[in-house]
């Protein structure tokens, strides 16, 4: 079996399995108070990807909203931005599993083949090797879902909303498939400036206004735009669950990073 080993365990999140489980569970528990009635089962979430001390509480709010689908989901399609390796289009891994301190998560080979049949998608393990935006989501997924679920991690580089949406459309599936988009929001602005900036970005995400979301609004702008484009065609509602920054969690107030948790559900009339 070929595996991708953790790149940021011990830096972005604990590398001790027991400490990691306890940390994720604490974030999930604190996140439950942010979850209200969504009206339908979640199909996708947008969650942040910084070090757990900074963004873990907000990610916990997004993942806590998935309790109702924890038993139904067997495939997670995980899309996040490229931070370390330049990517033109979208990159899937060729390995068989991703490892975390909590164990291995198998790659879904069928989902990978479907993705590779789409334009602008290639297999590229180099893009995945150092990338934290996808890795930090895995321990949350391992604590929320039953063992045996499979994942397709996709690093999204410069790609149009239509190119990303085409991959999401091809993998949409039914209740067995969940999409997770990894994105932080504003970067290194003073607390009050960032708060106003992130409120505008959050409203654009809720409204599905993809043209109003730029690279300085969200580092995962390309997967976020693609998810919103695909969701708009399917009558999906976007719910803001949590919106905070590192100034609210563990960072100084003069240079904060914004974090949002969003949950996407079928529109109420379609869910009925």
CORCORGI-V588480 format. One line per field, one symbol per residue. phi: phi as a letter, one per 30 degrees, with the letter a starting at -180 (. if undefined). A space follows every 50 residues. Layout:
phi=???
//
This chain:
phi=.cbcdecbdjbdadcdedddeddddddddddddcccdciaddcabcbdbd eedcceddeedddddcedcedddbbcccbbddccbdbcjbbcdcdcaccb eckccddddddddddddcdicbdaddddecdddcedddddddddcdejdc bbdbdccdadedddddddedceicddcbcbccadcdbiceedddddeddd dddddddidddcccedcadcedddeddddddddciccccdcabbbddccb cdddbccdbbbbbcbeeedddd
//
